[in-house]
Amino acid sequence: MAALPSLENITGTKKMGAGQCIFGIFLFTAMEEQFILRVSPSLAGRIEDLLNSENSSSSEDKSLDLSFSEDGRSGTFVLGGDRFPASLLDLPCVVESYKTFDDNVLIKTADVGQMIMVRENEGDSVPPSVVEYRHGLTPPMRDARRRRFRREPDLNPEVVRRVEKDLLEEGKRVAPTPSVKPDVSEVGTNAGEPDRSDSEESDYSI
């Protein structure tokens, strides 16, 4: 089994304006859209330097762009003057993101179900037919789709149609009339036993 490439995750946040009408007053509130950008450690260092640096030698060094093709799955990630292939992949499960201001209380902000994978080489790009990522974001979720999730049953479509047809025909048939059983009176088993009087003393009386 091949080892996972050394990659780093960068969580991005995008705020969009959303309107809300309260008592006839239209208010605009901020709504977040979060995504995960998975890049190699070298690209992660360049992105952090770009975001943290205030002064740069040229505006070209500050360029950071991401564009997708018409299929919405394959695209190009631009960092400075370099271009890298990128792919939008579905994660095996939904990842919850939280935010904290005091390192004590966690506030859920979004559910993340997709990841943008950036490759440094053109040969490492994901084929367009692949839309599901095999692994999760952490080592315990390695190969999660095969190890943790139930496989789909391998059924023959012809057999499924035949069984469905038989069940429908069976449901259309008239149910047989249930036979009426005569009522039989039960014979008492304690008819010959004498009735005990309340005045009789029991062996367990005190």
N, C-alpha and C positions, 0 to 999 in steps of 0.2 A: 504494500500500500504506500503510495507516494506521500511524502511529507507535505504539510501545508506550507505555502510560501509565507515568508516573513512580511506581514502586513500590519498596518495600524489603522485604527478607526478614528474618524473625525466626525463629530456630530455637528451638523449645521442647523441653523434656525432661520426661518424666513417668516417675517411678520406681514400679514395682509389685513387690510381694513375690512371690517364687517359691520353692517348697519343693524341697529336694533331700535325699534320704536316703543317707547314707554310713555303712556299718557299723552300721546300726540307729539312727543318730542323725539326727534330722530337722533340717536346717539351713535357714534362710531367707536367701536372697540377693536382692540388688536387681537388677531387670531394667528396662532403660530402653526407653521408647517415645518416639520423636522425631517431630516434625512441623514443617512449614514454614508459617508464618503470613505471608502477603503482604498488606501494607497500604500506604497512601499515606505519603509522608514526614511529613505533618502528624500522622497517627495514630501513626506510629512514634515521633515526638517525645513525644507524650502518654503512650504506653506506657512509654517509657524514664524519663520523669519520675515516673510512677506507681511503677515498680519501684525507683527509686533514692531516692525521697523517704521519709523516716521519719515525718515529721509532716505531717498534712493537716488542712484545716479541718473536714472532715466525713467520715464513713464512706462517704458516697455517692460521694465523689471517688475512693475506693480500689476501687470495685467494678469487676471485670473478669470477664466471663462469656461463654461460648460455648455455644449450644444448637442442636441440629439437629432437623429435622422427622422424620416417620416414614420418609421415603424415604432418609434418611441422606446426602443430597447438598446440600440447601439448609438454611440455618439463619440465626441472628441472632447478631451479635457486639455485646456490650454493653460500653461503656467509659464509666464514670461514669454520667451520665444520658442518654447518647446511644446509639441503636441503629442498627446498620449491617447490611445484607444480606451474607451470607457463603455461599460455595459450596465444596464439596469436589471438587477436580479431580484427575485422574490426570496425572502428568507424562509427557513423552515417553519418558523413560528413568529408570532407578534412579540416585539420587544417594547416594554414600557419604559419611558424616560421620565425622570423625576428631577425636580429643582429644589434646592434648599438655600436658605439665607442665613441660617444659624447652625448648620451641621447637626441639627436635632430633629427638626420637622421636615418631612419630605412631602412635596406637592407634585402630584402627577401632572404632566404637561401634554403628553401625546402618546400615541401608539405608532410604532414604526414597524412596517412590514416589508420594506424594500431597501435595497442597498445599491449604491453606485460603485462598481468595481473598476478601478483605474489600473491599467497595465503599463509597464514601461516599454515593452517591446510589442511590435505589431504581431509577431508570431504567437504571443501569449493571449491574444484577444479571444473572447468567448464566442463560439459560433452563434449565429442569429437564432438558431432553433432552440438553444438552451435559455430558458427563462427562470428556472428554479435553481437556487444555490443549494448544494448538498450539505454544507456545514453551517453551523450557527456562528455567533460572534465570539464565543468563548471555547476553550479546549474541551470541556465536558460535552459540548454540542457538536463534536466532530462526527461527520457522517451521520447526522441525526435523522435524515430521511430514511435511511436503511435500518438503523439500529433501534430507533425509538417509535417509529410510526408503523401502523399496521399496513401490510401490503394489500393492494387491490386483488381480489380473487380473479384467477385466470379462467373465465367462463367462455364457453362457445356460444356465440350469438344465436345460432340455429337451435341449440338446446334450450336456451332461455325463451325463445319465441314458441317452441313446441310446448314447454311446460305452461307458459302463460295461456296458450290456446286451450289446453286441457283443463286448466282451472276455470276459465270462463265458461266452457261447455258444462263443466260439473256444476257451476253455480246456476245455470239456466234450467237444470233438471228439477222436476217437481219432487219435493220431499215426500216420502211415503207417510201414509196416515198412521199415527201411532195406535197400536192395539190397546183396547180397553180391558183392564184386568178386573175381575169381580172382587168385590170387597169380602174379605174373610174375617169373621170375628175371631179375636184371640181368645184362647181357652185359658182360664185362670189356673195358675199352678199351685196356689195356696188355698184351694177351696176346702180341703179336708182339715186344715189346721183350725183348732178352736181359737176363738177370739180371746185375747188376754184382757183381763179386767184391770182397770186402773188401781184397784185395791190390792191386787196381787203384789207381793213384795218381790223385788228382784234380788238376785244374789249379790248385786253390787250396791244395794241400799245400805245406808249407814245407820 
